Amino acid sequence: MDFQHQDNRITLLDGSDELGFVSYQENGDVLTIDHTEVAPELSGKGMGKKLVGQLVEHARNDGKSVDPQCPYAKKVIERTEEYQDVLVK
């Protein structure tokens, strides 16, 4: 499985099949996560958390903060101490 970042969206791909994504809006130095979704067969396998992690890394690399408006992404970031450095203050 691979991750592809394009057009304010990070997609989880298996070959050419899209298995999930996290989308965001960019507002200056803030990335607002608005949706996270994975295919039903991947539910509970940690792939949503990996997608959120990819977005956190993207924010770090670009010196941006994250505002997790998506309930799932908010829960993941709040429960993962190493992701909290990018939370918008």
GIGIRA-V385271 format. One record per residue. N is the residue number from 1. RES is the residue in one small letter. OMEGA is omega in whole degrees, -180 to 180 (NA if undefined). Layout:
N|RES|OMEGA / N|RES|OMEGA
This chain:
1|m|-178 / 2|d|175 / 3|f|177 / 4|q|-180 / 5|h|-179 / 6|q|173 / 7|d|177 / 8|n|-177 / 9|r|172 / 10|i|-173 / 11|t|174 / 12|l|-176 / 13|l|168 / 14|d|-170 / 15|g|178 / 16|s|-179 / 17|d|176 / 18|e|-178 / 19|l|178 / 20|g|178 / 21|f|168 / 22|v|-179 / 23|s|-177 / 24|y|173 / 25|q|-180 / 26|e|180 / 27|n|-177 / 28|g|-179 / 29|d|-178 / 30|v|173 / 31|l|-180 / 32|t|179 / 33|i|-178 / 34|d|-180 / 35|h|172 / 36|t|-178 / 37|e|173 / 38|v|179 / 39|a|-177 / 40|p|-178 / 41|e|178 / 42|l|-179 / 43|s|179 / 44|g|-178 / 45|k|176 / 46|g|-178 / 47|m|175 / 48|g|178 / 49|k|178 / 50|k|177 / 51|l|178 / 52|v|177 / 53|g|177 / 54|q|179 / 55|l|177 / 56|v|179 / 57|e|177 / 58|h|180 / 59|a|179 / 60|r|-178 / 61|n|-179 / 62|d|180 / 63|g|-177 / 64|k|176 / 65|s|-179 / 66|v|174 / 67|d|-176 / 68|p|177 / 69|q|175 / 70|c|-178 / 71|p|-180 / 72|y|-179 / 73|a|179 / 74|k|-180 / 75|k|-180 / 76|v|-178 / 77|i|179 / 78|e|-178 / 79|r|-178 / 80|t|-174 / 81|e|-177 / 82|e|176 / 83|y|-170 / 84|q|179 / 85|d|-178 / 86|v|-180 / 87|l|177 / 88|v|-177 / 89|k|NA
